[in-house]
């Protein structure tokens, strides 16, 4: 297990990413999230970046990779709590975390995950009808 | 003002140390939150390139306070390695068409984060990248 704690609430995994993540912690997070999904069958992953002070291209790419990986495992990812200064830096760096839905805080993130999963369930039913 | 600070770049932990020190220096010089984030991120990008591309992944980062004309305050960071150098600098400075980063070294993005950037490199003679940010 890496340094990022992952807890399960309902069918959502919440990973609270620390202040200053080393590259190996970011890679551990990727492995830990996929193992936790496999173990728990959770439908959503919330990456809480509230205290993260730096997202460089390595961490940005790792977050996008995690979101893609989670998608392949049948769940969705939402990132929450990106600080405004970090968001500005990300955009200037040319990393918009495309394909990774974001919300302002944990509460709104949980709502967004519910909507994403709800929409998927509706589409699924439509296909079945 | 502080003296130049030279930080060795030899391993992954040194990236974290270098960007952390750069942020502290920027804060001490009176840079705001966004500029602190820009500077720390730029240092993270450049020092990671040292580990990735330089011979044995070794180099150093120097943090230097600047006093410009009219009490202008700035921070300069010089990241140097004696690796193979960048053979095709114009390619390395080009933004990728898919929003990627040309040669994948993140140089165009790093340049956007800073006010000034100079690259001194060539095949076989290492790479010295100097970046500067001026306080507004």
Contacts between the chains, C-beta under 8 A, distances in Angstrom:
chain1	res1	chain2	res2	distance
A	20	B	16	5.8
A	20	B	20	6.6
A	22	B	12	5.9
A	22	B	13	7.0
A	22	B	16	5.8
A	23	B	12	5.3
A	23	B	15	7.4
A	23	B	48	8.0
A	24	B	12	6.7
A	53	B	23	7.5
A	53	B	37	7.0
A	53	B	40	7.3
A	54	B	19	6.3
A	54	B	23	7.9
A	54	B	37	6.7
A	54	B	40	5.2
A	54	B	41	5.7
A	54	B	44	6.3
A	55	B	41	7.5
A	56	B	19	7.9
A	56	B	41	5.1
A	56	B	44	4.0
A	56	B	45	5.7
A	56	B	48	7.2
A	56	B	106	8.0
A	57	B	45	6.2
A	57	B	101	7.1
A	57	B	106	4.9
A	57	B	109	6.7
A	58	B	44	7.7
A	58	B	48	6.3
A	83	B	33	8.0
A	83	B	37	7.8
A	84	B	33	8.0
A	84	B	34	7.6
A	85	B	33	4.4
A	85	B	34	4.4
A	85	B	36	7.2
A	85	B	37	4.2
A	86	B	37	5.8
A	88	B	34	5.3
A	88	B	37	7.2
A	88	B	38	7.8
A	89	B	34	7.2
A	89	B	37	4.6
A	89	B	38	5.4
A	89	B	41	5.0
A	89	B	113	6.5
A	92	B	38	7.0
A	92	B	109	7.1
A	92	B	112	4.8
A	92	B	113	5.5
A	93	B	41	6.4
A	93	B	45	7.8
A	93	B	106	7.4
A	93	B	109	4.0
A	93	B	110	7.7
A	93	B	112	7.0
A	93	B	113	6.4
A	94	B	95	6.8
A	94	B	99	5.9
A	94	B	101	6.8
A	94	B	108	7.1
A	94	B	109	4.7
A	94	B	112	7.3
A	95	B	109	7.4
A	96	B	99	7.6
A	98	B	99	7.6
